[in-house]
Structures are given as structure tokens and as C-alpha cells.
Amino acid sequence: MSFDKLTKEARIAKGLTLRQCCAELGVDPSNWSKMERGIVPPPRDPATLASWAAFLGLDGVRRQEFFDLAALARNELPADLADDAVVMAALPVFFRAVRGSELEGAKLQEFITDLRSLHQP
């Protein structure tokens, strides 16, 4: 899933039109629409993202996914991962493995499990 799709899905699940959502959040409908279509990236401000996540009713894993997808939409690593020295040290190995198709099936699942155990939200 992508940030734009998650955001639009959450807005619709809340039963709001784009204009209703923007009116309640105090944001420009044109910019929100562009963000929902992936034309403009989400904001960098964590407080803004947190208020949007709360408004959209995203909590727990879904809230973390919202923040992670926002970072990825801006072509950034999520800040908490970028600040983790162990994760940063492992990324070059991960990139090589993915490019070389070494991580498939059970190996990929094992890597994902290991990565999750390193950093729980």
C-alpha cells in the first residue's frame, strides 16, 4: 500500500468527502487531493501527521504504517529506522541481497522477522 491510498481509504472509511475532510482539518482541498493522488508528498512535520492520523482514526500498527508510508512517499527512511545504527549498518547487506534475489520465500520471511524484532514501534 502507498501513503496516498492509505490516506484516501481512511478518509472514505470515515465517511467523509474530500471537501468535508479538508474543512475539518483546515487544509486546502486542492493540495489534499494532490496528496491523495500521489502528486505531492505528505508533510514532514510529525505533529501534522499525528493529528491527521488521529483524525482519520488510525492507531497502533495502522498509525505506524501511516508514518512509515509518509516517509517513503518523500523518498526517506522512517526517522526511527534512520536513527537506529544497527538497522543502518544492515541496509547495504539488505540492498545487495534484494538486488541479487538472495532473499526469497522463507529467507525473506526470516529477514522480515529479524528486522521487526530489532525495532518494535
Secondary structure in CASP SS format (residue, H / E / C, confidence):
PFRMAT SS
TARGET T0000
AUTHOR 0000-0000-0000
METHOD secondary structure of the structure
MODEL  1
M C 1.00
S C 1.00
F H 1.00
D H 1.00
K H 1.00
L H 1.00
T H 1.00
K H 1.00
E H 1.00
A H 1.00
R H 1.00
I H 1.00
A H 1.00
K C 1.00
G C 1.00
L C 1.00
T C 1.00
L H 1.00
R H 1.00
Q H 1.00
C H 1.00
C H 1.00
A H 1.00
E H 1.00
L H 1.00
G C 1.00
V C 1.00
D C 1.00
P H 1.00
S H 1.00
N H 1.00
W H 1.00
S H 1.00
K H 1.00
M H 1.00
E H 1.00
R C 1.00
G C 1.00
I C 1.00
V C 1.00
P C 1.00
P C 1.00
P C 1.00
R C 1.00
D C 1.00
P H 1.00
A H 1.00
T H 1.00
L H 1.00
A H 1.00
S H 1.00
W H 1.00
A H 1.00
A H 1.00
F H 1.00
L C 1.00
G C 1.00
L C 1.00
D C 1.00
G H 1.00
V H 1.00
R H 1.00
R H 1.00
Q H 1.00
E H 1.00
F H 1.00
F H 1.00
D H 1.00
L H 1.00
A H 1.00
A H 1.00
L H 1.00
A H 1.00
R C 1.00
N C 1.00
E C 1.00
L C 1.00
P C 1.00
A H 1.00
D H 1.00
L H 1.00
A H 1.00
D C 1.00
D C 1.00
A H 1.00
V H 1.00
V H 1.00
M H 1.00
A H 1.00
A H 1.00
L H 1.00
P H 1.00
V H 1.00
F H 1.00
F H 1.00
R H 1.00
A H 1.00
V H 1.00
R H 1.00
G C 1.00
S C 1.00
E C 1.00
L C 1.00
E C 1.00
G H 1.00
A H 1.00
K H 1.00
L H 1.00
Q H 1.00
E H 1.00
F H 1.00
I H 1.00
T H 1.00
D H 1.00
L H 1.00
R H 1.00
S H 1.00
L H 1.00
H C 1.00
Q C 1.00
P C 1.00
END
